[in-house]
Every structure is written in C-alpha cells, then in structure tokens.
Amino acid sequence: MMKPWCLTSLALLATPTLAEETLQALFGSEQSVTIATGRAHASRTAPAVATVITAEDIRRGGFRSVVEALRLVPGFHQGLTSHYGANLAVRGFSSLGSGNLLVLLDGVAQTDWIFGNPLSVLGTIPLEVIERLEVTRGPGSSVFGAGAFSGVINVITRDRVEPGQLTLGGGSDATAQARLLAGDATGDRALVLSAQATNRAGHRPTIGRDQLSVIDAGLGTMFSEAPSAVETDQRDLGVLLKGQIGATRALARLARTHEALGAGVLGVIDPTGMRTRETTEERLTHTLPFNPRFGMTLQLEGTQTRLTLAEATSMPDSALAPSGMRFDSGAEQETWRLRADGRYAAGPRHFISAGLAYEQLHYRLDALEWLGLTDLETRARSGLGAGTTVGLGTGLAAQLSALVTALSAAATPTETAGRRHLYSAYVQDEWWPAPKWLLTWGARLDDYTGIDQQISPRAVDLQGIRRQREGIGLTGGGTAAAVLATSAQIETEDFLLQQLAALQ
C-alpha cells in the first residue's frame, strides 16, 4: 500500500515548479559550499556547520552591505563599536579586531595583520556582483590557517552576468545608493564590471558623558563637550573588475570608506576627526588540468590596505587650549601571496587535496603627530588660561604638565615599518565509504617567520547525513525515510561526478 502513495508523490514532484518548491521545503536549499573542505559539498553534507546566503536572499532582505546580510546567519550577532561602526560576535566571541574570524573573497583571505579586522580589508563589495555568501561557524584552521578560529565567511562573486543593470535606492539615515553591473561573455571569455557607491548621513546619537567628563569632575574643568549629538556620516565606494580567458582568470578591485569619528577613537566626542580606509587588490589565477584525475591551480595575489586618521580629537577647543588637541596618524600594509593547490581524484568517492603557499607582508605605522600640544604646553608652564590673567592653580597646572609629558612620550616622531613571511602547507583526504558516510582528515602547517609554527589537525566522521530530517512534514515515516535516503545518495553522487567532470 506504500508504493502507490510514493509513486503518486514522485509524479507530483515531476512538475518543475512544484518539484523545486516541495524539495526545498523538505530538504532545504540545494546550495553547495566550498569552505568546509575547499571542495564543493551540498550545504547539508559538508563536514561543518554551514550557511549559504544567496543573491536572492540579499535582494529580498533589502541589505545594503555584506555585514548587514550576515544577520541571516545563526550564531552571528551584530552590534556597534564605541565609535558606532559595525561589530560582529560569533558564538560569544567578539570577532572584529580579535583575529578570530576569517573573511575570504572568492577563496582568498582578506587579512588585516595590523588591527585584526578582516572586514575593513574587504571593504565595500558591490552587492549586484555577489553570487552567494558561504559561512561556517566554528574552527576552520586546518583548512585556512590560524585566523579561522571563530568561523569563515567566503564572499563569492559572479564569473558571468546577464545584460547590465543600474540600481538606485535609498533608506533610513538619509542613505542614498547606486549600483552598477555590466559584463559580456563569449565562449571561454568573460568580463564583469560592478560598482557601488553609498552616501549615508547616519544617525546622530547623543552622548551624555565621555572620558573628559571624568577629568572635569575631578578637576572642576569644562573640557568635555558632553552631552552632545555626534556625527556618524559615511561614504563608501566599491569597484570590482573580473575577466577570464580560457583557464586564466584575473581580478582587480578598489574599496574605499570615508567616515566621521563623532564618538571618537579615544572615547572623547570628536567634531572634526575623519577616518579613511582604502583597499586595492589584484589577482591572477591559472588552472592546469594535467589529466582527468589530477589538476592544479596557481595563483598570484596582492593586496594593499591604507588606514588614515585625520584631525582626530583628544581634547576639543576650550579656553585653556583654543585650538584643542588633535592628532594625525595612519597605517598601511601590503601583502603578496603565491599559492599552488592540487586536487587528485583517487576514485569516484575518494579525493585528496594538497597545497603550498608563501605570503609576504610589508607594514608601516606612520609617525603620530599631535596638533595643539605646543600651545597646551605653553599654557601649563605659564599657569594661565587663554585670553585671561587668571591663574590655573597649582594643582591644575601640575595635572596639565603631567598630561603634556604623557602625550609627548606617546608621540612617535618617526614611522615604524617591518616585514613578515608566512609559509604554509596542507593536505586533506576525503573518502565516502558509503553514500551517507563521509570521512575527512587532514592537517595544515603555518610557519610565521620570527613568531612561531602552528599545526592544525582535523578529523571528521560524518554519518547519517540526513537522519535528522527524516519524517518531517510527511505521513508514513517509512516512505519519507526512503525518499530522503534516495535523495542523499543521488545528491552525493552528483557532486562527485561534477568534480570528476571539472577535472576532465
């Protein structure tokens, strides 16, 4: 009595639209992920806790950036930093600035060696060119290295596009946005151009107290501008160009963000400070299919990132310091990577991957230049406030002298520069003993010149891939289990065949 019911159900699923909607309702989206092992897996069979955000998800959600789209990922909690910038917490870890979260662009790391914020290196990626976001939660160091402790985000962009489009939009906080997507494809040649520009006035939060409020309470001064509404204006620009000729691919991009530091980087209300972040990236990739079972990918990639602080406020204008106290500073890093990755299909259910990489980093921290420090030092020594003959008092004058001494010591009259090297190697073995049984093991070695070595092993035994979904939304548990098992087997074999076809 079970067979007619099953055949009737499969007949209904033969209708394309109904089949797609019904299977997605039963089994979830048919998206694949590559960041779990470096090779394509169905998101439900990958040996990692994975989430896929498609271009359609981004469009329907009305998201304006990659960071906003990450709201769809369970375990990713969004908030604001002290200067009202975006912040992410993954599984309880505040990941931006801690170096625990790895961000990739088409599989290439966006590493911030200085401040540990990979999203600042990624910058603005035009939303129209994003094909999907792949996200794994939990450690991924055995595949990607030490920076993948909390999770991995892979932003995957389109290789080919349909006829171009121009999108204009706006939203809260006086936001205006323009997006462009254009391209052309003929045979094994393709070209994609995308751009996005956003201008946001930002909300104006009111800060009741800042760090100077504490000083005012202790010394009886009036340095702080609190309570006061602060500026959070921001302008973003992202341009990405991709091209392909045969087995060779190239990418070039620019990302720039210009934002007001209303809440200040030192916990002091800042009416003048501005921060600019700029990233440029160039990439060249070539694939070598030696035979139907073995292929290799060679990649050369360079990234340049620049962060600049201009007129950041340490002390606003006052009678004591008419020009206030501000500083200029900056930092930049230049990273070059050379990678070689090989993949061998030992059989229809057995895949071995290995790779070598060399990375070279140049970094520089600009000299910290204080503006207004000389004037404050003069006032402290004379014991007089600006434009007045009233004495500051012995206690206040002493406090100001100590402050001037501390700031003078903190200033760096010369820039700091350095160089680092990273050598890495990895190997990974994936074997399917049965259609619903995946064994994955591997290890990665990272050698940071002048720092330390790190070995990251990994072993995953994934069995009964679909058992947690059996029987949902269906009557007749036996039939549901049979359909689920068959779907898992077909899906697994399809992905394996696709990998062999890609190598051929």
MITOR-84048 format. One record per residue (C-alpha): residue in three letters; x, y, z. Coordinates in steps of 0.02 Angstrom, whole numbers, plus 50000, padded with zeros to 5 digits. Each point is the difference from the previous one (the first is absolute). Layout:
<drendrens>
ALAXYZ ...
</drendrens>
This chain:
<drendrens>
MET500005000050000 MET501515011250018 LYS500604999049819 PRO498505008749916 TRP500145014450125 CYS501855001949965 LEU499774999449810 THR498605012950009 SER501115011550102 LEU501434998349877 ALA498825003349855 LEU499455016350081 LEU501825004750023 ALA500274997949813 THR499235017249973 PRO501555011349998 THR499345014450106 LEU499114988950124 ALA501504988450010 GLU501195014150041 GLU498895007850133 THR499564983250080 LEU501794993550006 GLN500635016250074 ALA498644999450131 LEU500484982150044 PHE501895000149982 GLY500505018350002 SER500905009649862 GLU501074990349878 GLN501465012050021 SER501774993750013 VAL501445006150108 THR501874999149966 ILE500735007150160 ALA499694984550106 THR501374990149912 GLY500525010649851 ARG498934989349883 ALA498155001649957 HIS498794991250117 ALA498135001350020 SER499745011850147 ARG499144986050097 THR501394987249970 ALA501515011150031 PRO501034995450154 ALA499685016850082 VAL498575010750067 ALA499675009549839 THR498795013549942 VAL499775006349822 ILE499285017349963 THR499535001749818 ALA499865015649893 GLU498124998150009 ASP500084999750191 ILE500985016249997 ARG498765008049880 ARG498474994750098 GLY500765005550164 GLY500365017549935 PHE501774999050068 ARG501215013949952 SER501654991350039 VAL500814983250034 VAL500005003550187 GLU498125003250001 ALA499684983749906 LEU500904990250137 ARG498485003150110 LEU499274984449919 VAL501374988950073 PRO499534991250163 GLY501315003250134 PHE500575016449921 HIS499495014650110 GLN500205017849938 GLY500295015650102 LEU500935016449998 THR501755004750053 SER500355014850114 HIS500095011349847 TYR498384992849927 GLY500814988849869 ALA499424982349961 ASN500534986250118 LEU499754981249994 ALA499944987250139 VAL500114981849947 ARG499504986950127 GLY500395011850142 PHE501655006349931 SER500135018349949 SER500894996049837 LEU500445016649919 GLY501695005550063 SER500374983450084 GLY500654990949845 ASN498814985350031 LEU498895002249847 LEU500644996449824 VAL499245009149851 LEU500324994049822 LEU499625007749831 ASP499824986049873 GLY501044989050114 VAL501415012650031 ALA500285006250179 GLN499695018450040 THR501265000850142 ASP500265015150112 TRP501694996750080 ILE500045016550094 PHE498285002250080 GLY499234982849975 ASN498425006149912 PRO499794990349836 LEU498385008849953 SER500935016549992 VAL501184992349871 LEU498544992649903 GLY499175017149996 THR498545003049883 ILE499564986049879 PRO498635004949876 LEU498464989950049 GLU499464996849821 VAL501584990049962 ILE499824988550151 GLU499434982549952 ARG499884993650178 LEU500775000850173 GLU500644983950077 VAL500195000250190 THR500634986650118 ARG499935001650188 GLY501364992450105 PRO501854996749973 GLY500654998649821 SER501865001350035 SER500444983249923 VAL499445006549831 PHE500345018850008 GLY501265003050139 ALA500055008250172 GLY498795014249963 ALA498484988749981 PHE499644995750183 SER498245007450014 GLY499434997349822 VAL500275003249815 ILE499055011549881 ASN500264997549813 VAL499315013549884 ILE499794991949829 THR499795011549850 ARG499284996549829 ASP501094994449855 ARG498705004349868 VAL498515011749999 GLU498465003049896 PRO499715016849914 GLY500515014450113 GLN498935008750128 LEU500005016250099 THR499175000950172 LEU499615015650100 GLY499364999650177 GLY499865008850166 GLY499524996950178 SER500095005450181 ASP501325011950066 ALA499925009749836 THR500824985649906 ALA500215000949812 GLN500754985849899 ALA500414996449817 ARG500544982949932 LEU500614995349827 LEU500254982749923 ALA500564997049821 GLY500924986549906 ASP500214989549845 ALA500364981649969 THR500444990349844 GLY500564981950010 ASP501434998650123 ARG500215018950011 ALA499085010850125 LEU500075017450074 VAL499065006650152 LEU499985018050064 SER499085005350157 ALA499985015750107 GLN499075006350153 ALA499975017050083 THR499115003950164 ASN499795016450092 ARG499254999050175 ALA499745014850116 GLY499854987950145 HIS499015001950160 ARG500535013050127 PRO500074991550170 THR500165010950153 ILE501444995950116 GLY499705005350180 ARG501774997250067 ASP501714996549926 GLN501754997650070 LEU500265018750023 SER498455000650109 VAL500974990050130 ILE501445012649995 ASP498785014550014 ALA499214992250154 GLY501694998050085 LEU500815016749953 GLY498505011349984 THR500405003749818 MET498845000549849 PHE500964990749865 SER498624987949949 GLU498695004549870 ALA498784987450074 PRO498554998949995 SER500015002149812 ALA499354991849840 VAL501414992849894 GLU500284997849814 THR500084982649922 ASP500015004549814 GLN500714986849883 ARG500394998749814 ASP500434983349919 LEU500634995549827 GLY500334982849928 VAL500564995549823 LEU500384982249941 LEU500604993949830 LYS500154981649953 GLY500584992049838 GLN500284982749931 ILE500904993349847 GLY499994981149993 ALA500794992850157 THR500665017050058 ARG499025011750112 ALA500405017550062 LEU499235011450131 ALA500305018250048 ARG499035010250126 LEU499945016050102 ALA499085002750165 ARG499975016650092 THR499095005850158 HIS499995017750068 GLU499155002450169 ALA499815012950138 LEU500654995750174 GLY498635008650098 ALA500154988550151 GLY501905000949991 VAL501344986549998 LEU500595005150174 GLY498315000650084 VAL499905018949976 ILE498645008649898 ASP500845004349835 PRO499225013749891 THR501425000249872 GLY500804982849984 MET499864989949839 ARG500574982449960 THR500374993549825 ARG500274981749956 GLU500534994749826 THR500364982849928 THR500644995549827 GLU500204982149944 GLU500694991449845 ARG499904981449964 LEU500524988049861 THR499474981650000 HIS500414986149878 THR499334982150000 LEU501034985449935 PRO498984984149967 PHE501414987249978 ASN498854985149977 PRO498194995250038 ARG500454995750181 PHE501275013250047 GLY499955018949985 MET500955014750073 THR499635018450029 LEU501355013550008 GLN499595017050072 LEU500925016450025 GLU499115013250105 GLY500435017050071 THR499025011050121 GLN500395017750059 THR499055007550147 ARG500145017650069 LEU499205007250158 THR500105018750036 LEU499425010250149 ALA499885018749971 GLU499765013050138 ALA499384987250126 THR499555009250160 SER500834996850167 MET499415016350079 PRO498745011949919 ASP500215018849988 SER499915008850168 ALA500605015550090 LEU501524990250058 ALA500434993649826 PRO499185011149866 SER500534988449858 GLY499624984350099 MET501094984649988 ARG499894988749848 PHE501104987349914 ASP500334992849827 SER500574982249974 GLY499854985249884 ALA500534982449958 GLU500194989849844 GLN500374982149952 GLU500464991749836 THR499784981349982 TRP500574988749858 ARG499534981649988 LEU500534985949887 ARG498984983950011 ALA499984983049918 ASP498544988250033 GLY499844982449930 ARG498504988250002 TYR500044981649959 ALA498484989049973 ALA500594983050062 GLY498294992949960 PRO498185004949980 ARG499865001350190 HIS501775004650050 PHE500825017249982 ILE501695006250059 SER500495018450007 ALA501675007950041 GLY500775017249984 LEU501475011450034 ALA499995018850027 TYR501205014250032 GLU499435016950068 GLN501015015850023 LEU499405014850102 HIS500685017750004 TYR499245011550130 ARG500295017950055 LEU499325010550144 ASP500095018749970 ALA500745012150125 LEU498715006250124 GLU499885018849982 TRP499145010350136 LEU499175016249950 GLY499825013150138 LEU501184991550123 THR501255014549997 ASP498655012750043 LEU499374989350145 GLU501774998050064 THR500235019050001 ARG498395002450098 ALA500494986950128 ARG501715007850029 SER499335017750015 GLY498574994650111 LEU498785011349905 GLY498454996149900 ALA499865006649823 GLY499445018149990 THR499995002250188 THR501165005250140 VAL499184988250123 GLY501184986750065 LEU499614981849973 GLY500484995150175 THR501454989150053 GLY499014983849992 LEU499285002549826 ALA501645006549930 ALA500874984450067 GLN498684988749924 LEU500175008549831 SER501894998650006 ALA499844981350035 LEU498784998449855 VAL501175009149881 THR501454988950055 ALA498974984249972 LEU499405005449827 SER501755005249949 ALA500644982750049 ALA498584991649903 ALA500395009649841 THR501074990549875 PRO501135012049906 THR500484986849871 GLU499034986849908 THR500124981550041 ALA500174987249862 GLY500284981449989 ARG499854984249898 ARG499324982650034 HIS499974983649906 LEU498784985650011 TYR500284982749929 SER498554987850001 ALA499604982449941 TYR498474989050016 VAL499354982949952 GLN498224993550007 ASP499214983149963 GLU498134997649969 TRP499274982749984 TRP498214994149985 PRO499944981850061 ALA498115000449969 PRO498785012449925 LYS499555007050173 TRP501694998350082 LEU501415012849977 LEU501734998850077 THR501105015549992 TRP501735002150075 GLY501425012049971 ALA501255011950075 ARG500725017249965 LEU501685007450047 ASP500265018850016 ASP501765006750029 TYR500035018450049 THR501775006349980 GLY500655007050163 ILE498424995250096 ASP499554981550009 GLN499374984749910 GLN498244993250013 ILE499354982949951 SER498114998249981 PRO499394982049982 ARG498234995149956 ALA498964984049997 VAL498134998949964 ASP498904984649999 LEU498315005049926 GLN498694986449996 GLY498144999749970 ILE500045016949914 ARG498115001349981 ARG499354990450150 GLN499595015850094 ARG498775004849862 GLU499094983549981 GLY498125000450015 ILE499765018950004 GLY498365006149930 LEU499514982949932 THR498814986350050 GLY500684982649979 GLY501725000750078 GLY500674985249898 THR499695008749835 ALA500765016250062 ALA501574990950053 ALA500134991449831 VAL499815016249903 LEU501275008750111 ALA501274986149984 THR499814999649810 SER500185018949989 ALA501584999850106 GLN500784986449892 ILE499585008749836 GLU500595016750065 THR501654992850061 GLU500344991149837 ASP499565015549899 PHE501285010350093 LEU501344986749979 LEU499644998649813 GLN500085019049985 GLN501725000150078 LEU500644986749879 ALA499235009349854 ALA500845016150056 LEU501694991450002 GLN499714992949826 
</drendrens>
